[in-house]
Amino acid sequence: MARVGTIEEPFRMQVIRARRPSGSASPLLPIIGGAVVGVALLCAGLAIAALAFGTSFAERLMTPGRPGPTQMVVGALAWSLALIAPAAFVIIGLARLGSVVERLALTRPQRAHVEAFARTLSDDFVVATKVRLSDGYVIPELVVGPHGVAIFETLPPPSYIRYVGGKWEVRVGRRRWLPTENPLERAARDAERVRRWIAAEDRDFVVKVYAALVVPDNRIQRTPACAVITRDQVPAYLASLPPQRSLTPSRREFIVEQVRESV
């Protein structure tokens, strides 16, 4: 099997870069598909609302006089369709479009944070970019070292995502914001995903996996499961991680090979 990762020798720390194999699918295809679904749901909601309130569709299903049990059920379903369905389709469609906007922001080319410090970090560390797990999920940046494994994810620019009133929101359009997933919780979940991915190889040891979210400043509070650091704090963060005594050099190399084959 041909390897798609390449190691840059001039750095002290090994850097495994990903390159897109020929014939691979465009990363924009899922985003385009999500946008199509979101627009379709939004249009469906507006169309149902126009049908229900702009015509006599719902009234035609209502029988004048005293309706029977069957007619009452049909009438209730008709009004439920007229009142609930349009709002549900519109809300789901807007939520899907919000997710598309967030994913589109994450696909923008981003500078690898750990790789920028490769010349200053020792060869005890190996960094890999765009590591594809067995389920197809891609980790932006992953570091293997004496500590075990650490993953780094980047907070999108403030023009795309914000934290207001105790919740996270993503921008849709020029002025509209919709609720979105907490990026710290997502990074922590991704770390657990990586831990399970490594454990699936039937290792006789458990690897510690850490999560860090790289942000422009320190206004965001860290959580027990996810650190919050700036780009300049990356080397100090890696140095602060306690070494895992059970992770011998040979075991660490096993993990590096697994990562290299997945880049």
ABEGO torsion letter per residue (X at the ends): XBBABBBBAABABBBBBBBBBBGBBBAAAAAAAAAAAAAAAAAAAAAAAAAAAABAAAAAABBBEBBBAAAAAAAAAAAAAAAAAAAAAAAAAAAAAAAAAAAAAAABBBBBAAAAAAAABBAABBBBBGBBBAAGBBBABBBBBAAEBBBBBBBBBAAABBBBGGBBBBBBEAABBBBBBBAAAAAAAAAAAAAAAAAAAGBABBBBBBBBBBBABAABBBBAABBBBBAAAAAAAAAABBBBAABBAAAAAAAAAAAAAAX
